[in-house]
Each structure stands twice: as structure tokens, then as C-alpha cells.
Amino acid sequence: MTTGAVWRLYHGDQEIARLTVTGGDFPWMHADVETRPGFEEFRSVFAEQEQAVDDEDWERADACYERIRKSLTMTFPDGEPVAEFLLHIHADGTAGWRWSDEPFDED
């Protein structure tokens, strides 16, 4: 994806973050995050997810992922919805994610 492209994160109809692409390492995208009103409600779940990954507590990381995906949606730079994504927003104001045009397998 193009450096400088802006992906958006939503809670319902409210845009809560803008992710400006800084690069990637397939299949991961990397971005700087600009938080918007409404993001604070989710900051703690992203922090918990980051800690769970650092601790290699995959069960807790998966639980965080489920909370994020049940509450938030993402759009491509053209405004079209992303079918599936795995998003990490870090305490340093950066993000990493992978996405798919199809839902991930539930296996």
C-alpha cells in the first residue's frame, strides 16, 4: 500500500483513529496513528493486547482481538470497509496490522 495513505478506524459511525501508512513488511502494514475523539474508550484494550503479545500470552491476546473486532471497523483509504483485520496500536503512537478482503478462517 502507498506510503502516506490514510486508513480509518471506526466505532459505529464515529471515526476514532486515522492510520497514515509509513511502510510495511508483507503481510503487515505500519502506520502513525492520529487518535480522534472516542479512541480513549479503546486505548486500554490495545495496551492489554500489546502486553499480552509481549508476554506471549496468546489466549489473552486473542481475547483482546475479539473485543477489538466486535467493536471496531476499518476502512481502506478509498472509504471501502475492510472485511477482516488484525490491528495492533502501540503506546508509542504507531500501529501494525494485516488485513484481508475475506474474513479470516475461524479454525
Secondary structure as the mmCIF struct_conf table of DSSP 4:
data_model
#
loop_
_struct_conf.conf_type_id
_struct_conf.id
_struct_conf.beg_label_comp_id
_struct_conf.beg_label_asym_id
_struct_conf.beg_label_seq_id
_struct_conf.end_label_comp_id
_struct_conf.end_label_asym_id
_struct_conf.end_label_seq_id
TURN_TY1_P TURN_TY1_P1 THR A 3 GLY A 4
STRN STRN1 VAL A 6 HIS A 11
TURN_TY1_P TURN_TY1_P2 GLY A 12 ASP A 13
STRN STRN2 GLN A 14 ASP A 25
TURN_TY1_P TURN_TY1_P3 PHE A 26 PRO A 27
STRN STRN3 TRP A 28 THR A 35
TURN_TY1_P TURN_TY1_P4 PRO A 37 PHE A 39
HELX_RH_AL_P HELX_RH_AL_P1 GLU A 40 ASP A 54
TURN_TY1_P TURN_TY1_P5 ASP A 55 GLU A 56
HELX_RH_AL_P HELX_RH_AL_P2 TRP A 58 SER A 71
STRN STRN4 THR A 73 THR A 75
TURN_TY1_P TURN_TY1_P6 PRO A 77 ASP A 78
BEND BEND1 GLY A 79 GLY A 79
HELX_LH_PP_P HELX_LH_PP_P1 GLU A 80 GLU A 80
STRN STRN5 PRO A 81 PRO A 81
HELX_LH_PP_P HELX_LH_PP_P2 VAL A 82 VAL A 82
BEND BEND2 ALA A 83 ALA A 83
STRN STRN6 GLU A 84 ILE A 89
TURN_TY1_P TURN_TY1_P7 ALA A 91 ASP A 92
BEND BEND3 GLY A 93 GLY A 93
STRN STRN7 THR A 94 SER A 100
BEND BEND4 ASP A 101 GLU A 102
HELX_LH_PP_P HELX_LH_PP_P3 PRO A 103 ASP A 105
#
